[in-house]
């Protein structure tokens, strides 16, 4: 019987996210907007904690 062989689940696959998202996808517009907004003016904390933990 012929069937499609899947990829090994233990295999790590690297790919470029830019290539996975089409050029006219609305998520690119959202990304552009968010990158231009100064989040600190809206009360978001963007700094890192002094002890090296994640913010």
C-alpha positions in Angstrom: 0.0 0.0 0.0 1.3 3.4 -0.9 1.2 6.2 1.7 3.1 9.3 2.6 5.9 8.9 5.0 5.9 11.6 7.7 9.0 13.3 9.2 10.6 11.9 12.3 9.2 13.6 15.4 12.6 13.6 17.0 14.1 15.5 14.1 14.6 19.2 14.6 13.7 21.3 11.6 14.8 24.9 11.1 12.9 27.3 8.8 12.7 31.0 8.3 9.5 32.6 9.6 9.8 35.4 7.0 9.4 32.8 4.3 6.5 31.0 6.0 4.4 34.2 6.2 3.1 35.6 2.9 4.1 39.1 1.9 0.5 40.4 1.9 -0.5 38.7 5.2 -2.1 41.1 7.7 0.2 39.9 10.5 3.0 41.9 8.8 0.9 45.1 9.2 0.3 44.3 12.9 4.0 43.7 13.4 4.9 47.0 11.7 2.3 48.9 13.9 3.5 47.3 17.2 7.2 48.0 16.3 6.3 51.7 15.9 4.3 52.2 19.1 6.2 53.3 22.2 4.8 50.8 24.6 6.3 52.5 27.7 3.8 55.4 27.2 1.0 53.0 27.6 2.3 51.5 30.9 4.1 48.5 29.5 7.3 47.5 31.2 9.9 46.6 28.7 13.1 46.4 30.8 14.7 43.3 32.1 14.9 42.3 35.8 18.3 43.0 37.3 18.8 39.4 38.6 18.8 38.0 35.0 15.4 36.4 35.1 13.0 37.0 32.2 10.8 40.1 32.4 
